[in-house]
Amino acid sequence: MFEAWQLAMMEDYGLMDTNTGLINRVARRLAKSANDVIETEEFRAACYQSGVDPDSFTQKDLEQLQRKLNELS
């Protein structure tokens, strides 16, 4: 089985289907964008490419996404 630190790293890189893992998956895709401002279309495309439903994001999820993007940039 995996150690706790291994599971945390997998979630951080978006390899797990937990809420945080899915948000991190989208954040890592958006972090590759050359744009300073992420438009709705780009956000939705990153979600679809990551296998995440963009309509499932709550305000709290968007705030977590923003924190992860700030961390990655």
VMD Tcl script that builds the backbone (N, CA, C; Angstrom):
set m [mol new atoms 219]
animate dup $m
set s [atomselect $m all]
$s set {name element resname resid chain x y z} {
  {N N MET 1 A 0.829 -1.181 0.000}
  {CA C MET 1 A 0.000 0.000 0.000}
  {C C MET 1 A 0.877 1.251 0.000}
  {N N PHE 2 A 0.233 2.346 -0.257}
  {CA C PHE 2 A 0.953 3.614 -0.313}
  {C C PHE 2 A 1.107 4.213 1.078}
  {N N GLU 3 A 2.194 4.917 1.254}
  {CA C GLU 3 A 2.416 5.684 2.477}
  {C C GLU 3 A 1.608 6.981 2.375}
  {N N ALA 4 A 1.356 7.601 3.514}
  {CA C ALA 4 A 0.560 8.833 3.540}
  {C C ALA 4 A 1.186 9.927 2.676}
  {N N TRP 5 A 2.503 10.060 2.709}
  {CA C TRP 5 A 3.161 11.107 1.917}
  {C C TRP 5 A 3.018 10.830 0.429}
  {N N GLN 6 A 2.987 9.546 0.044}
  {CA C GLN 6 A 2.822 9.204 -1.364}
  {C C GLN 6 A 1.415 9.580 -1.843}
  {N N LEU 7 A 0.422 9.301 -1.024}
  {CA C LEU 7 A -0.948 9.672 -1.365}
  {C C LEU 7 A -1.092 11.183 -1.476}
  {N N ALA 8 A -0.444 11.910 -0.590}
  {CA C ALA 8 A -0.489 13.377 -0.635}
  {C C ALA 8 A 0.144 13.898 -1.924}
  {N N MET 9 A 1.243 13.308 -2.325}
  {CA C MET 9 A 1.903 13.741 -3.570}
  {C C MET 9 A 1.033 13.414 -4.784}
  {N N MET 10 A 0.399 12.249 -4.769}
  {CA C MET 10 A -0.486 11.871 -5.876}
  {C C MET 10 A -1.651 12.846 -5.983}
  {N N GLU 11 A -2.194 13.248 -4.856}
  {CA C GLU 11 A -3.290 14.211 -4.860}
  {C C GLU 11 A -2.806 15.579 -5.329}
  {N N ASP 12 A -1.619 15.979 -4.883}
  {CA C ASP 12 A -1.058 17.271 -5.269}
  {C C ASP 12 A -0.873 17.360 -6.787}
  {N N TYR 13 A -0.516 16.261 -7.416}
  {CA C TYR 13 A -0.296 16.255 -8.860}
  {C C TYR 13 A -1.556 15.917 -9.643}
  {N N GLY 14 A -2.702 15.795 -8.931}
  {CA C GLY 14 A -3.964 15.571 -9.615}
  {C C GLY 14 A -4.163 14.154 -10.090}
  {N N LEU 15 A -3.475 13.222 -9.484}
  {CA C LEU 15 A -3.579 11.833 -9.905}
  {C C LEU 15 A -4.679 11.071 -9.176}
  {N N MET 16 A -5.335 11.725 -8.258}
  {CA C MET 16 A -6.417 11.090 -7.509}
  {C C MET 16 A -7.729 11.797 -7.831}
  {N N ASP 17 A -8.819 11.063 -7.735}
  {CA C ASP 17 A -10.127 11.630 -8.053}
  {C C ASP 17 A -10.839 12.201 -6.832}
  {N N THR 18 A -10.056 12.662 -5.863}
  {CA C THR 18 A -10.645 13.386 -4.741}
  {C C THR 18 A -10.953 14.802 -5.214}
  {N N ASN 19 A -11.732 15.538 -4.464}
  {CA C ASN 19 A -12.056 16.915 -4.839}
  {C C ASN 19 A -10.779 17.734 -5.024}
  {N N THR 20 A -9.872 17.642 -4.062}
  {CA C THR 20 A -8.617 18.385 -4.148}
  {C C THR 20 A -7.782 17.900 -5.329}
  {N N GLY 21 A -7.763 16.606 -5.558}
  {CA C GLY 21 A -7.007 16.054 -6.678}
  {C C GLY 21 A -7.515 16.569 -8.016}
  {N N LEU 22 A -8.840 16.641 -8.163}
  {CA C LEU 22 A -9.419 17.142 -9.408}
  {C C LEU 22 A -9.117 18.621 -9.607}
  {N N ILE 23 A -9.202 19.385 -8.542}
  {CA C ILE 23 A -8.874 20.815 -8.627}
  {C C ILE 23 A -7.404 20.991 -9.000}
  {N N ASN 24 A -6.535 20.212 -8.391}
  {CA C ASN 24 A -5.106 20.294 -8.706}
  {C C ASN 24 A -4.828 19.886 -10.144}
  {N N ARG 25 A -5.570 18.910 -10.646}
  {CA C ARG 25 A -5.409 18.470 -12.040}
  {C C ARG 25 A -5.712 19.624 -12.985}
  {N N VAL 26 A -6.804 20.330 -12.746}
  {CA C VAL 26 A -7.183 21.474 -13.589}
  {C C VAL 26 A -6.165 22.600 -13.415}
  {N N ALA 27 A -5.734 22.848 -12.194}
  {CA C ALA 27 A -4.763 23.914 -11.934}
  {C C ALA 27 A -3.454 23.668 -12.667}
  {N N ARG 28 A -2.989 22.449 -12.659}
  {CA C ARG 28 A -1.720 22.149 -13.347}
  {C C ARG 28 A -1.852 22.342 -14.849}
  {N N ARG 29 A -3.015 22.055 -15.400}
  {CA C ARG 29 A -3.225 22.280 -16.833}
  {C C ARG 29 A -3.292 23.784 -17.117}
  {N N LEU 30 A -4.012 24.531 -16.278}
  {CA C LEU 30 A -4.123 25.981 -16.477}
  {C C LEU 30 A -2.793 26.696 -16.243}
  {N N ALA 31 A -1.956 26.155 -15.383}
  {CA C ALA 31 A -0.662 26.776 -15.092}
  {C C ALA 31 A 0.238 26.797 -16.326}
  {N N LYS 32 A -0.033 25.948 -17.283}
  {CA C LYS 32 A 0.748 25.908 -18.527}
  {C C LYS 32 A 0.329 26.986 -19.513}
  {N N SER 33 A -0.768 27.680 -19.208}
  {CA C SER 33 A -1.292 28.706 -20.100}
  {C C SER 33 A -0.337 29.899 -20.165}
  {N N ALA 34 A -0.251 30.464 -21.332}
  {CA C ALA 34 A 0.576 31.668 -21.508}
  {C C ALA 34 A -0.185 32.928 -21.093}
  {N N ASN 35 A -1.475 32.796 -20.861}
  {CA C ASN 35 A -2.316 33.949 -20.512}
  {C C ASN 35 A -2.192 34.297 -19.032}
  {N N ASP 36 A -2.212 35.593 -18.746}
  {CA C ASP 36 A -2.197 36.058 -17.357}
  {C C ASP 36 A -3.574 35.944 -16.718}
  {N N VAL 37 A -4.602 36.094 -17.541}
  {CA C VAL 37 A -5.980 36.011 -17.078}
  {C C VAL 37 A -6.633 34.819 -17.769}
  {N N ILE 38 A -7.240 33.958 -16.975}
  {CA C ILE 38 A -7.899 32.773 -17.517}
  {C C ILE 38 A -9.351 33.118 -17.819}
  {N N GLU 39 A -9.723 33.008 -19.066}
  {CA C GLU 39 A -11.102 33.267 -19.481}
  {C C GLU 39 A -11.947 32.011 -19.253}
  {N N THR 40 A -13.241 32.195 -19.261}
  {CA C THR 40 A -14.176 31.092 -19.016}
  {C C THR 40 A -13.966 29.940 -19.998}
  {N N GLU 41 A -13.789 30.263 -21.267}
  {CA C GLU 41 A -13.602 29.214 -22.278}
  {C C GLU 41 A -12.351 28.389 -21.999}
  {N N GLU 42 A -11.279 29.050 -21.601}
  {CA C GLU 42 A -10.037 28.340 -21.304}
  {C C GLU 42 A -10.200 27.469 -20.054}
  {N N PHE 43 A -10.900 27.993 -19.051}
  {CA C PHE 43 A -11.171 27.225 -17.841}
  {C C PHE 43 A -11.973 25.980 -18.175}
  {N N ARG 44 A -13.041 26.154 -18.941}
  {CA C ARG 44 A -13.897 25.022 -19.292}
  {C C ARG 44 A -13.127 23.993 -20.120}
  {N N ALA 45 A -12.308 24.454 -21.053}
  {CA C ALA 45 A -11.516 23.533 -21.874}
  {C C ALA 45 A -10.534 22.742 -21.006}
  {N N ALA 46 A -9.892 23.418 -20.051}
  {CA C ALA 46 A -8.948 22.730 -19.153}
  {C C ALA 46 A -9.673 21.682 -18.318}
  {N N CYS 47 A -10.881 22.017 -17.886}
  {CA C CYS 47 A -11.672 21.047 -17.119}
  {C C CYS 47 A -11.984 19.825 -17.972}
  {N N TYR 48 A -12.495 20.043 -19.170}
  {CA C TYR 48 A -12.854 18.917 -20.041}
  {C C TYR 48 A -11.632 18.067 -20.370}
  {N N GLN 49 A -10.502 18.699 -20.639}
  {CA C GLN 49 A -9.275 17.967 -20.952}
  {C C GLN 49 A -8.780 17.171 -19.754}
  {N N SER 50 A -9.144 17.629 -18.552}
  {CA C SER 50 A -8.721 16.958 -17.319}
  {C C SER 50 A -9.744 15.939 -16.833}
  {N N GLY 51 A -10.855 15.835 -17.554}
  {CA C GLY 51 A -11.893 14.899 -17.148}
  {C C GLY 51 A -12.707 15.377 -15.958}
  {N N VAL 52 A -12.862 16.707 -15.839}
  {CA C VAL 52 A -13.581 17.309 -14.724}
  {C C VAL 52 A -14.748 18.123 -15.281}
  {N N ASP 53 A -15.897 18.009 -14.640}
  {CA C ASP 53 A -17.071 18.776 -15.044}
  {C C ASP 53 A -16.919 20.215 -14.551}
  {N N PRO 54 A -16.787 21.186 -15.454}
  {CA C PRO 54 A -16.604 22.574 -15.010}
  {C C PRO 54 A -17.797 23.120 -14.246}
  {N N ASP 55 A -18.982 22.575 -14.482}
  {CA C ASP 55 A -20.177 23.047 -13.792}
  {C C ASP 55 A -20.258 22.544 -12.359}
  {N N SER 56 A -19.366 21.641 -11.986}
  {CA C SER 56 A -19.381 21.103 -10.623}
  {C C SER 56 A -18.591 21.985 -9.647}
  {N N PHE 57 A -17.869 22.976 -10.161}
  {CA C PHE 57 A -17.054 23.837 -9.304}
  {C C PHE 57 A -17.933 24.765 -8.473}
  {N N THR 58 A -17.675 24.777 -7.188}
  {CA C THR 58 A -18.334 25.724 -6.287}
  {C C THR 58 A -17.414 26.934 -6.126}
  {N N GLN 59 A -17.894 27.955 -5.452}
  {CA C GLN 59 A -17.045 29.128 -5.190}
  {C C GLN 59 A -15.829 28.724 -4.368}
  {N N LYS 60 A -16.025 27.837 -3.412}
  {CA C LYS 60 A -14.911 27.351 -2.588}
  {C C LYS 60 A -13.884 26.620 -3.451}
  {N N ASP 61 A -14.358 25.831 -4.409}
  {CA C ASP 61 A -13.451 25.123 -5.322}
  {C C ASP 61 A -12.658 26.109 -6.164}
  {N N LEU 62 A -13.325 27.151 -6.643}
  {CA C LEU 62 A -12.633 28.163 -7.455}
  {C C LEU 62 A -11.573 28.892 -6.638}
  {N N GLU 63 A -11.863 29.146 -5.378}
  {CA C GLU 63 A -10.876 29.784 -4.503}
  {C C GLU 63 A -9.681 28.858 -4.288}
  {N N GLN 64 A -9.941 27.572 -4.107}
  {CA C GLN 64 A -8.856 26.595 -3.954}
  {C C GLN 64 A -8.041 26.500 -5.245}
  {N N LEU 65 A -8.723 26.557 -6.378}
  {CA C LEU 65 A -8.044 26.541 -7.675}
  {C C LEU 65 A -7.125 27.759 -7.795}
  {N N GLN 66 A -7.612 28.926 -7.403}
  {CA C GLN 66 A -6.800 30.139 -7.467}
  {C C GLN 66 A -5.565 30.038 -6.578}
  {N N ARG 67 A -5.738 29.496 -5.370}
  {CA C ARG 67 A -4.583 29.319 -4.463}
  {C C ARG 67 A -3.554 28.375 -5.085}
  {N N LYS 68 A -4.028 27.296 -5.710}
  {CA C LYS 68 A -3.096 26.340 -6.332}
  {C C LYS 68 A -2.382 26.988 -7.512}
  {N N LEU 69 A -3.108 27.772 -8.311}
  {CA C LEU 69 A -2.464 28.461 -9.432}
  {C C LEU 69 A -1.410 29.450 -8.945}
  {N N ASN 70 A -1.716 30.159 -7.867}
  {CA C ASN 70 A -0.733 31.088 -7.290}
  {C C ASN 70 A 0.499 30.331 -6.813}
  {N N GLU 71 A 0.294 29.167 -6.242}
  {CA C GLU 71 A 1.401 28.344 -5.761}
  {C C GLU 71 A 2.272 27.844 -6.929}
  {N N LEU 72 A 1.633 27.510 -8.041}
  {CA C LEU 72 A 2.350 26.954 -9.189}
  {C C LEU 72 A 3.073 28.011 -10.009}
  {N N SER 73 A 2.659 29.266 -9.883}
  {CA C SER 73 A 3.289 30.304 -10.728}
  {C C SER 73 A 4.349 31.067 -10.008}
}
mol reanalyze $m
mol bondsrecalc $m
mol representation Tube
mol addrep $m
